[in-house]
Amino acid sequence: METAEKTYNIDEKDLARLGAVVFEAYGVPREDAEILSLSLAEADIRGIKSHGMVRVPIYIDQFVNGKFSKETKLTVKKETPVSLVLDGNNGPGAVVSARAVMMTRKKAEQSGFAFAAVHGSNHFGTAGYWSEMLAGDDMIGFASTNSIPIVAAPAGTGRGIGSNPFSYTIPANKYASVCLDVSVGVMAQGKIYEYARLGKPLPENAWLGPDGQVTRDPKQWDPMDYVMIPFGMHKGFGLGVVMEMLTSGLAGAEFHRQYQGLNAKMTENSHCFWAMRIDAFTDVKKYRDQVDAYIEYLHSLPVTNPGDKVYYPGEIEAVLKAKYLREGVPVAAKVVEDMLGLAAGASADVSFIKSKYHI
Ligand SMILES: NC(=O)c1ccc[n+]([C@@H]2O[C@H](COP(=O)([O-])OP(=O)(O)OC[C@H]3O[C@@H](n4cnc5c(N)ncnc54)[C@H](O)[C@@H]3O)[C@@H](O)[C@H]2O)c1
């Protein structure tokens, strides 16, 4: 029988504060520590646990080993009224991205549209967090990043391209924004652990083993040795190729070509961000009403099984966010304990969380 994982239900602000205290204790300037931690807490609150506070120890390791710079300095390499090329100078991806997003939005406010290509950055977390920030309530936002090669080419046997996630956000009126946020692999690597734990076969045509053959056995190899198959084969693969060229290509950086292990120096992640003012095309309210109407149309579509429901992109995450804002974000005890251990190792005061949650 499965044992339920022990979790703490933590208020999002407390969760973000805990992460920020830990990052600051390891030398990240306070404002940047808050930005970084909030980006992770927001992934947890949307139910994207693989990109939430579970990443704090990984990021701390990158800071401690000098793989991420603690200070983030963004350099403008090239600029026009509608474009930016930025160098993140090896800052943490979320801090680089937060600054790049602000600059992109500001330019789009002035010019109607703006596109930023960024190099010299690192893992930026979930693409949807940035496209939502870019969109606000009056624009359409887009964010993408390249990543280490972990996805096979359709006829390939090994790691070819990154999982290169991308996200579009389109604001609605009555409803949460439409937010499509996907990588180009059928299934995220972290989910193999889950299938192994539950003793379930992997989905069909989702994974190759290191021998280059399709496998459904989640226990045959170390999960990190499996190779993702692109969703829709040539379609996902094609999108992954395009994202690489929109990120590293336009930023003038090296593209990722060789897998050197998850712990390889993770510099030279490149991102791209764009924002487009809706009022450059039509009335913003009218447009957002139309998005509402389309969402209602999607909700009215017939379903195969009674009780099922058609969700629009971003809806599942928005429903979870609303629930977790009310009830607190469920965070695995191990994730909280790891953060407390890191805090203790740097003599940081986290009594606020220990006393409130009886940890
Ligand atoms: N920074 C990186 O290097 C990196 C790499 C890979 C993934 N990621 C992030 O990991 C996260 C997960 O990526 P993924 O590829 O596993 O995404 P996924 O397969 O979980 O798909 C998520 C998207 O599909 C929508 N969705 C899910 N179920 C739906 C349903 N039943 N009906 C309608 N829409 C539905 C969601 O609203 C969301 O937009 C994303 O936030 C992504 O940005 C980051």
The ligand as a MOL file (V3000), in Angstrom:
LIG
                    3D

  0  0  0     0  0            999 V3000
M  V30 BEGIN CTAB
M  V30 COUNTS 44 48 0 0 0
M  V30 BEGIN ATOM
M  V30 1 N 13.4990 25.7860 -17.1910 0
M  V30 2 C 13.5980 24.6410 -17.8240 0
M  V30 3 O 14.6520 24.2690 -18.3000 0
M  V30 4 C 12.3660 23.7650 -17.9900 0
M  V30 5 C 12.4610 22.5990 -18.7440 0
M  V30 6 C 11.3100 21.8170 -18.9170 0
M  V30 7 C 10.0990 22.1990 -18.3410 0
M  V30 8 N 10.0520 23.3530 -17.6180 0 CHG=1
M  V30 9 C 8.7620 23.7640 -16.9980 0
M  V30 10 O 8.1620 22.6140 -16.4310 0
M  V30 11 C 6.7450 22.7850 -16.4410 0
M  V30 12 C 6.0680 21.5260 -16.9370 0
M  V30 13 O 6.3490 21.3270 -18.3270 0
M  V30 14 P 5.6760 20.0920 -19.0900 0
M  V30 15 O 6.1990 20.0560 -20.4640 0
M  V30 16 O 5.8130 18.8640 -18.2310 0 CHG=-1
M  V30 17 O 4.1610 20.5700 -19.1280 0
M  V30 18 P 2.8370 19.6800 -19.0060 0
M  V30 19 O 2.9230 18.5220 -19.9230 0
M  V30 20 O 2.5880 19.4380 -17.5480 0
M  V30 21 O 1.7400 20.6830 -19.5850 0
M  V30 22 C 1.3960 21.8410 -18.8680 0
M  V30 23 C 0.5130 22.7100 -19.7320 0
M  V30 24 O -0.5880 21.9540 -20.2410 0
M  V30 25 C -1.8230 22.4630 -19.7150 0
M  V30 26 N -2.6690 21.3070 -19.3880 0
M  V30 27 C -2.3250 20.2640 -18.5890 0
M  V30 28 N -3.3430 19.3840 -18.5330 0
M  V30 29 C -4.3400 19.8750 -19.3220 0
M  V30 30 C -5.6380 19.4300 -19.6940 0
M  V30 31 N -6.1240 18.2760 -19.2320 0
M  V30 32 N -6.3630 20.1900 -20.5280 0
M  V30 33 C -5.8770 21.3590 -21.0030 0
M  V30 34 N -4.6560 21.8460 -20.7030 0
M  V30 35 C -3.9040 21.1100 -19.8760 0
M  V30 36 C -1.4440 23.2480 -18.4830 0
M  V30 37 O -2.3990 24.2500 -18.1670 0
M  V30 38 C -0.1000 23.8410 -18.9160 0
M  V30 39 O -0.2680 24.9650 -19.7500 0
M  V30 40 C 6.4640 24.0340 -17.2520 0
M  V30 41 O 6.2190 25.0770 -16.3420 0
M  V30 42 C 7.7660 24.2890 -17.9940 0
M  V30 43 O 7.9850 25.6540 -18.2960 0
M  V30 44 C 11.1400 24.1280 -17.4270 0
M  V30 END ATOM
M  V30 BEGIN BOND
M  V30 1 1 1 2
M  V30 2 2 2 3
M  V30 3 1 2 4
M  V30 4 1 4 5
M  V30 5 2 4 44
M  V30 6 2 5 6
M  V30 7 1 6 7
M  V30 8 2 7 8
M  V30 9 1 8 9
M  V30 10 1 8 44
M  V30 11 1 9 10
M  V30 12 1 9 42
M  V30 13 1 10 11
M  V30 14 1 11 12
M  V30 15 1 11 40
M  V30 16 1 12 13
M  V30 17 1 13 14
M  V30 18 2 14 15
M  V30 19 1 14 16
M  V30 20 1 14 17
M  V30 21 1 17 18
M  V30 22 2 18 19
M  V30 23 1 18 20
M  V30 24 1 18 21
M  V30 25 1 21 22
M  V30 26 1 22 23
M  V30 27 1 23 24
M  V30 28 1 23 38
M  V30 29 1 24 25
M  V30 30 1 25 26
M  V30 31 1 25 36
M  V30 32 1 26 27
M  V30 33 1 26 35
M  V30 34 2 27 28
M  V30 35 1 28 29
M  V30 36 1 29 30
M  V30 37 2 29 35
M  V30 38 1 30 31
M  V30 39 2 30 32
M  V30 40 1 32 33
M  V30 41 2 33 34
M  V30 42 1 34 35
M  V30 43 1 36 37
M  V30 44 1 36 38
M  V30 45 1 38 39
M  V30 46 1 40 41
M  V30 47 1 40 42
M  V30 48 1 42 43
M  V30 END BOND
M  V30 END CTAB
M  END
